[in-house]
Amino acid sequence: MIIRVPGEFLRVAKGFAHGLAVADLREVEEGVGKSGIRAGGAGVGAFRMRVSHVRCSESGDENIPGTAPPAVAATRVSPSVAHARAVIRHHGTVTERLADPDLLIEFDDVSLVRSGKTLIGPVDWRVELDERWVIIGPNGAGKTSLLRMAGALDHPSTGEAFVVGERLGRTDIRELTTRIGFVSSAFASRVPADEKVADLVISAGYAVVGRWREEYGSADRAQAADTLESMGAEHLADRTFGTLSEGERKRVLIARGLMTDPELLLLDEPAAGLDLGGREELVDRLGALAADPDAPAMVLITHHVEEIPPGFTNILMLSEGGAVAQGALEDTLTSENLSATFRQNIVLTSDGDRYFARRARRAGGHRRV
């Protein structure tokens, strides 16, 4: 059998049994594990392929003449194809399309419904490899619901969602834990007060919270020290989590989110609850991270434009579960779009790469003296 893909011809090593609904595809290239694709801990043999616009048959010019079923060698395939999975119906019906290799989040007509209430959607949204996104909107707009789907913590009720190249609902989410860093205040409540900061950061690599009897090596400790330093928290390594200020906790949790060198970093209101000094320290650190070309793609939720770090590139503005506007930050973050998002007359100003917002004064208002 030959599986035909636009621009590629894949020869599959397994025979195609009559009536088989799902094609069992073996690794198509012996060296694919060296291509730099993250295996998600599954190993080279577990790489799968998602094939777009596939045609296959047991007769005609799609077959290898004189063979049934064929034993076939593989031609070289692009890493994006080798990293995906294929599900093929008999006689040529395609059930999955290929994830775009340039996108870390690809949502098409996605919504999330709970107890009959639509929390978010339908929404179309795409995040590219080097982008830094802000999601802004009032309480109840669906920001956290959208972020939880981006973190593979919830699956969409409708639509099609790909995260780091994997389709939600068709992949084991445990494979994604080291590829996505998710930071939220809800997680902080799960951290034992007596947990040592260095151990909290290191344990992210093992997808656990709370050290028991594990022994961590020098490589783990060096990586944890580097991530803590990137957030200005290296001096906290020997402190316990319960002794930290709110600002220190936020920076330590972001360091934990970076510990696995993720492809995507998701931040759910990281500046919430911080005083002015703590907020500015965090915004400065996130701005430095955004400017680092080796940093992961980032998505940050906030209610306040003052919390948008320098270097962020794009914005998605939500209200009542729907998208008001989205696009490049400098073009999309406007007084008009903020007013539509928060349903008030909002005036936006900027100073360099920082933003500030306030409600417009009512016409004819009087100042008190």
PEKATA-V709637 format. One record per backbone hydrogen bond with DSSP energy under -1.0 kcal/mol. CO is the residue of the C=O (numbers start at 0). NH is the residue of the N-H. E is the energy in kcal/mol with one decimal. If there is no record, write none. Layout:
# PEKATA-V709637
<<CO:NH:E> <CO:NH:E>>
This chain:
# PEKATA-V709637
<<2:9:-2.0> <4:7:-2.7> <7:4:-2.2> <9:2:-2.2> <16:19:-2.0> <28:31:-2.1> <30:33:-2.0> <31:34:-1.7> <38:41:-1.7> <42:45:-1.2> <43:46:-1.8> <54:3:-1.3> <59:62:-1.8> <63:66:-1.6> <77:81:-2.2> <78:82:-1.7> <80:83:-1.4> <86:94:-1.4> <88:91:-1.1> <92:88:-2.3> <99:102:-1.8> <101:128:-1.3> <103:163:-3.3> <104:126:-2.2> <105:161:-2.3> <106:124:-2.0> <107:159:-2.2> <109:122:-2.0> <110:156:-2.5> <110:157:-1.3> <111:118:-2.7> <111:119:-1.2> <113:116:-2.2> <116:113:-2.7> <119:111:-2.3> <122:109:-2.4> <124:106:-3.2> <126:103:-3.0> <126:104:-1.4> <127:130:-1.4> <130:297:-1.7> <131:312:-1.6> <131:313:-2.3> <132:299:-2.5> <133:315:-2.8> <134:301:-2.2> <135:317:-2.5> <137:140:-1.5> <140:320:-1.3> <141:145:-2.1> <142:146:-2.2> <143:147:-2.5> <144:148:-1.4> <145:149:-2.0> <146:150:-1.7> <147:152:-2.8> <147:153:-1.2> <148:151:-1.6> <157:110:-1.5> <159:107:-2.7> <160:167:-2.7> <161:105:-2.5> <162:165:-2.3> <165:162:-2.9> <166:169:-2.1> <171:174:-2.0> <172:175:-1.5> <175:178:-1.3> <175:179:-1.1> <178:262:-1.8> <178:263:-1.3> <180:265:-3.6> <182:267:-2.9> <183:187:-1.0> <186:189:-2.0> <187:190:-1.3> <191:194:-1.9> <192:241:-2.9> <194:240:-2.7> <195:199:-2.4> <196:200:-2.1> <197:201:-2.4> <198:202:-2.5> <200:203:-1.2> <201:204:-1.9> <202:205:-1.3> <202:207:-1.8> <203:206:-1.3> <216:220:-1.9> <217:221:-2.4> <218:222:-2.2> <219:223:-2.4> <220:224:-2.2> <221:225:-2.0> <222:226:-2.2> <223:227:-2.4> <224:228:-2.1> <225:229:-1.9> <227:232:-3.2> <228:231:-1.8> <232:235:-1.8> <233:236:-1.3> <235:238:-1.9> <236:197:-2.3> <238:196:-2.9> <239:242:-1.6> <240:243:-1.5> <244:248:-2.5> <245:249:-2.1> <246:250:-1.9> <247:251:-2.3> <248:252:-2.5> <249:253:-1.9> <250:254:-2.0> <251:255:-2.2> <252:256:-2.1> <253:257:-1.3> <255:258:-1.0> <257:260:-2.0> <262:296:-1.7> <263:180:-3.1> <264:298:-2.2> <265:182:-2.7> <266:300:-2.8> <268:271:-1.5> <270:273:-1.7> <274:278:-2.9> <275:279:-2.4> <276:280:-2.1> <277:281:-2.1> <278:282:-3.0> <279:283:-2.1> <280:284:-2.0> <281:285:-2.7> <282:286:-2.1> <283:287:-1.9> <284:288:-2.0> <285:289:-2.5> <286:290:-1.5> <288:291:-1.0> <291:294:-1.7> <296:264:-2.9> <297:132:-3.4> <298:266:-3.0> <299:134:-3.0> <303:306:-1.6> <304:307:-1.7> <308:311:-1.3> <312:328:-2.8> <313:133:-1.8> <314:326:-1.9> <315:135:-2.2> <316:323:-3.3> <316:324:-1.1> <318:321:-1.9> <320:120:-3.6> <321:318:-2.4> <324:316:-3.1> <326:314:-2.5> <327:331:-2.3> <328:332:-2.4> <331:333:-1.4> <333:337:-2.5> <334:338:-2.5> <335:339:-2.0> <336:340:-2.1> <337:341:-2.7> <338:342:-1.2> <343:345:-1.2> <344:359:-3.2> <346:357:-1.8> <348:355:-2.7> <350:353:-1.3> <353:350:-2.3> <355:348:-3.0> <357:346:-3.3> <361:364:-1.9>>
